[in-house]
Amino acid sequence: MATVKFMNVNKTFVSKESTVQALREVNLELKPDEFVAIIGPSGCGKSTLLKIAAGLDTSFQGSVLIDEQSVTKPSIEKGFIFQEHRLFPWLTVEKNIAADLSLKDPAVRQKVNEVIELVKLTGFEKAFPKQLSGGMSQRVAIARALMRQPQLLLLDEPFGALDAFTRNHMQEALLDIWRENRMTMLLVTHDIDEAIFLADRIVVMESKPGTVKEIISIDLPHPRARVSTSFMEYRKRVLWALSGYEDLEPTYSI
């Protein structure tokens, strides 16, 4: 579990043709064990913010602290899951998870077996990526991130390329992993239902430049019924926050 603080984060992309401010004065704090989702239009800097938190982008203004330590580079304390699974096609599931660690080490072997069981891939240890479905491949990517026991798990639209049924199943699997590992999670998504289903809080961003428009707390117990009245009311509220129609009266009741 980790406390994460974004403090006055600004990011500008400069090229010969143009200068674009991607993020402006982003302030956000994640509590230990909290699940936070970021949602907003394309180009609002969601993925950029995630890369900054991961230490993959250090050319920004402001500061990002994880447990009061400045983020200056990638580290094993931060796991990152991309939309594409990015598995090595020539390695089996277990070797993709172990990556640079040797499976001959009994401690590594035990941990690999534990995360395989956690993501429900027992029996597929020797399979290659081409033999896996999209959802199974993402499970391997999640297991690889969990292998290092990160305090913070960063997810950049990890289920965006999956069909609706598989995406819903993977969301439920991610909740199981979160409950068992109790780590802090920060998810970027375009899917409003996904954000409501998973997150404790939803950060709604607007673009040009990317700023935090509103933060919505989701006061619903897990598991959450996607067709419940309360769920739909939160959906209206998030849509309202994204719409920008400040001159209209909202209709949600929560």
N, C-alpha and C positions, 0 to 999 in steps of 0.2 A: 504493500500500500504506500502511496506517496501523496504528498501535498504538492500541487502544481500551481504556480502563479505566473500569469502573463501580466507584465507591468509596462504600460505605455508602449506597446509594441507597434512599431512602424516599419513598413517594408516598401522599398521603391525599386522597380526594375528599370534599369537604364540601358538603352541601346543607342546606336548611331541615329536611328530613325525617330526614337521617341523616349519619353520618360513617363512611366506609369506608376502611380502610387497604388500598391496592392492592398496594404493594410494601414489603417490610421488609428492611433491611440486605442489599441485593443487592451482592455483590462479584464481579466477573468481569473478566478481562483477555483481550483478543484480540490475537494476535500479527500482525505484518505478513504479508499473503498468506494468512491463515488463513480457513477456511470453518467457521463455527460455526452450529449450528442450536439453536433454543430450542423445547422441546416441553413441554406440560403441559395440565392441564384448563382448560376455559373459565373465565375470571375470575381466572386466576393472574397477570395483569399482563404477559403476553408483548408484546402490541401497545403497551401503555403504555411499556414499557421501550424499544421500538424508537422511539417518538415522542420520548422523552427524548433518545436518542442522536442523533436527527435535528435536535434543537433546536426541534421543534414543540411541546414541552411543557417549560416552564422553571420551573413551580411545584412543585418537588420539593426534598427535602433530600438532602444528600450532594453528590457531584460526578461528572461524566463528563468524561474527558479524551481527546482525540484528538491523538496525537503531543504529549502533555503540555500541550495547550492546552484550556482549559475550553470546553465546549459551551454557548453562550448563545443561539444563534439558528441558523436554517437557513443553509446555505452550499453552494456548488458542489462543495466537497470531499466532500459527503455526498449520495449518490443514494438516492432512496426509491421503491420499487415497491409499489403497493397490490394488493389482491386484484382490484379492478376496474381495468381499464386506464386509465380516465379520459382517453380521447382526445377531442380536439375534433372533433365529427362533421362540421363544415363544412370541415375542413382535410384535405389529402391526407396520405399516410404521410410523405413527405419534409418537409412543412410542420409536421406534428405533432412530428417529431423536432427540427427546427430551433427550433420554438416562437418565442421572441422574437428569434431571430437571423435575419439576412437571408440568403436563399439566393443573393442577388446577390454576396455576398462570396465570392471564390474559395476562401478558406480554410474557410469554413463549408460551402460546397458539397462540398469534398473530404472533410471530416470526416463529413458526412451520408452521403455515398456509402460511406465506410469502415465506418460502423456498420451501414448497411443490408446490406452484404455480410457483416458479422460475424454478424448475426442471421438471415442467409439469407432476405432479403426482396427480393433483386434482381429487378426486373421488376414490383414492386408500388409503385414510388415514387409513381405518380400515383393510386393507388387511395384510396378513402375508407373510413373505418372500417366503414361498413355493408356493404362488399364483402369484408370480411375475416372469417375464422373467429376463434373465441375465442383459440386459440393464437397466431395471427398478430397479433392485436391486442395480446396481451401481449408479443410480440416487439418491436412498435413502442414500447411503454412502456419496455421494457428498453433499446432503442436510444436513446430520449430521455434516459434516465438516464445512459447511457454517453457521450452527446454532450459532457457537461461534464467528462469524464475524472475521475470521483470517486475518492478514495482509499478510500472506504468505501461499499459498496453494502448498503442495508438493504431487506429483502424481507419484506413482511407477507402471508403465505399467498398468494403470487402465482399459484399454480396450483390453488387450492382449488375454483374454480368450473368447472374443465375436466374432461372425461371422462378415464377412466383411461389410455386409449391416448395422448391428447394430452398429458396430464400427464407421463407417462413420457418422451415425446419432448422436452418442454420442459425436463425435468430434465437430459437429456443435452445439450441446447443450452446450458443455463446452465453446465454444467461446461466446455464448450468455450470459452465466453466468459470464465470464470474463469481457465482455463489460459492464454488468450491475453493477458488484461489483467493478471493477477496482482495483483488488488486484494483487500482484506479484505472478507469478506462475512458478514453476520449475517442469518440466515433464521428467521422464525417460522413454524411449521407444526404441524398436528395429525396429520400423516401420519408414522408411525414409519418406514415403508419409505423415504419421501422423505428423512428426516433421516439415516438410515444410508447411503443411496445417495450423498448429496451431501457430508456434513460430515466434517471432521477431528475435531470434538468435538461432543457433544450435551449441552446443558444441560437437565436435567430439573427442572422447577419444580413446586412445590405451591402451593395457593391458601389464601386466607383467613388471613393475607395472603400475597401472592406472595413466595416465597423460593426460593433455589436449593437444591434437595434433593440433587442429585448431578450430577457432570460425568463423562461417559463418553467416553473417547478411542476412536476407530474406527480400528483398525490394519489396514486393508484397502487394497490398491492399487486404483487406478482403471485400467480400468473395473471396477465391482463387479457381480458376478452376483447378482441378487436371490434366486435359488433355491439358492445355494451353502450348504453346511453352516455356514460361518463367518458368513455374513450372517444366517442364521436364529438362530444362537446370540446374535448381537448383538440381534436382535429380541426374543428372550426376556429378555435383560438389561434392555433399555429398558422392556419391559412390566413386568418385576419392579420396576424403579425407580418406575414410575408407579402400580403397584398399591397400594403401602403395606402389603403383608402381611409385616410384619417378623418375624412369628412362624413363618414357613414357610421351609424351606430352598430356596434357588435351585437350578435344575437346569441352568443354562448351564455350559459348560466352558471358555470363553475367559478 
